[in-house]
Amino acid sequence: MGRWAIAVHGGAGVDPNLPAQRQDEAKQLLTRCLNLGISSLQSSLSAIDVVELVVRELESDPFFNSGRGSALTENGTVEMEASIMDGPKRRCGAVSGLTTVKNPVSLARLVMDKSPHSYLAFSGAEAFAKQQGVVMVDNDYFVTEENLGMLKLAKEANAIVFDYRIPSLGLGSCSAGAGAAIDNGLQMNGLPISIYAPETVGCVVVDSEGRCAAATSTGGLMNKMIGRIGDSPLIGSGTYACNICAVSCTGEGEAIIRGTLARDVAAVMEYKGLGLQDAIDFVVKERLDEGKAGMIAVSSNGEVAYGFNTTGMFRGCATEDGFMEVGIWE
Amino acid sequence: MGWAIALHGGAGPIPNSLPKERREPREAALRYCLAIGVEALKANLPALDVVELVVRELENNPFFNAGKGSVLTANGTVEMEASIMDGKTKSCGAVSGLSTVVNAVSLARLVMEKTPHVYLGFDGAEAFAREQGVETVDASHFVTPENNERLNLAKEADRVQVDYTPAVQKEILVETLTADGDSQIGTVGCVAVDNSGNLATATSTGGLVNKMVGRIGDTPVIGAGTYANSLCAVSATGVGEAIIKATVARDVAALMEYKGLSLEEAAKYVIHESVPKGNAGLVAVSAKGEVAMEFNTFGMFRACATEDGYSEIAIWPSSSVQE
């Protein structure tokens, strides 16, 4: 028997001025999700079931940017995406452009288990959700007051950026990431962007039989274009699991895609012989170019590790040995 | 060093008995598109422009499953997807769920160059196409009698499959659906390295015949169907679900980068060790001007040329047609 390990994240790139109360709330939520995962592992649930369960919990809580509390598109709607991958046979499922599915990660799981495909999107994914009978809610359910405020600020900031003036909005009290994005001059992929809400959620698990699994879920970027797809549903970018490790990434989606970040953690272990933490350090240093991101990972022999080059990453991890950590900053 | 180019028109169970009237137009199209690419490289066009140009030509050809020849979804509609990647900057663009855009690959390039994003899908991608003023046609333009016939064949084949579990279907889909040897393969792609050593890749497809509406395959997924960096450029084709989970295109590059394999060794390893037999093929070029065209299917429509005068157009493993 191997040793289980688990890690969760609630996004990389945290506003350095995040109020203490929000920090406490984030830590409480991460701890609650971690404990849910731990107790599931202790009752011998398989890794794939545990990552789905934990990500569902994160989606259902409005705090982070997935499920309820998702970032809004330029039209003020929610378009969610998620993916899940089971290490042993590298089975995977992904969804994009969901507007009424309460738990995108579970629809990704159904794509994996019940469809002949790996990835369904937009109206086709919604139709599949109806056919499978998953819980569906009105789009308004996902929209929070706070995110409506963020979208308004994002649109204002955008206008300023397009005027080629330095934005100087007081965004300190807003949700994580906004401040950092402003400081970086609002550039992404070489072009000015909207404020991004990088609080994508994810979970990676290795169970006591050494099976690895990963799941990632997000609302995407605040003020994103309709139809924009990020790294979270892309196998090899936001999510990857095989028989040696499982990885979930978060941050600037475009940089994560260019770096095929999740697969590369596994690839440097597989092809270069690096250990888990070395693999993460290597990928953060060598594969992110100018991008900002973070990731969590577990290995099949029960190690857990994380890395990020952003200002902070909401994360928690635990192993069977009794190690447990919940943190935001370095 | 020197330029090199390779292109494909899909890998799959292409039978040796493929009728002449189906084989010859494809060979002619491969020859035509290769010549366009070679000429562009000789005229010092950057690799990125060359792959876009060649894939546009392949999209415009009705004999391949991309652009004009795209296959139909279960609902009888067209949903095209494509991606493009520049090796030097690793900039990339991708699109899915297009129903009216004539050249999906060019919209992918516009996503890369004119948006802050990498990947747009469905209504949002269509709206972006209109905003950019690219050529569009009515969605019905793509729904040809041939396409409807293919869909009907696929639906009949599907009925035979009810005994299989969905998990098994993912592996056998192509084998059963292409009973006529012609119905759905034909994703197109092009990889090129120019005289300055710049690498680029592009892939475009109509997807899987009788696919569920909204299904996304490997073609627009960077790292799966398409990948380029400073070492090599790769375009893959075959069973999308198998290519996604094996991150085929990225793995060719990763094996060169992390394990020191040559282009040919890396391509062989990925196709023969990482993907189930009968599921995939790829074309690739290296910064040094090498070419690899590897597949574990019965055949792959393919063509390549290098600066030192080598050229090949072929379908099956041993039946290359020398220029």
Interface residues (C-beta under 8 A of the other chain):
Chain A: M85 R90 R91 C92 A94 S96 G97 D113 K114 S115 P116 H117 S118 Y119 L120 A121 F122 S123 G124 A125 E126 A127 F128 M188 N189 G190 L191 P192 I193 S194 K224 M225 I226 G227 R228 I229 G230 L234 I235 G236 S237 Y240 G253 E254 I257 R258 G259 T260 R263 D264 A267 V268 Y271 K272 D289
Chain B: K90 S91 C92 A94 S96 G97 T115 P116 H117 V118 Y119 L120 G121 F122 D123 G124 A125 E126 A127 F128 P166 A167 Q169 K170 L173 L208 K211 M212 V213 G214 R215 I216 G217 V221 I222 G223 A224 Y227 G240 E241 I244 K245 A246 T247 R250 D251 A254 L255 Y258 K259
